[in-house]
Amino acid sequence: MKNERGGEELEKMIEVKHLSKSYGSKLSPVKALDNISFTVEEGEFVGIMGPSGAGKTTLMNILSTINLPTMGSVSIQGK
């Protein structure tokens, strides 16, 4: 199958859709992640960069199922 650029369609290894994670109480939540979406295709290498408190560890914990997102979805190899 071809993609929109005319190349071969690669398998989506990781697909993150509208991912959000908040900590704390409902009255004063702290947003660690706010509506993040991205795809990592087969063969891609990805780095996660950002300052302290940007949500890097929270994202990795959600991808590895240590934590659950407040909203959104994560798919690893279609599962």
Secondary structure, 3 states (H helix, E strand, C coil): CECCCCCECCCEEEEEEEEEEEECCCCCCEEEEEEEEEEEECCCCCCCCCCCCCCHHHHHHHHCCCCCCCEEEEEECCC
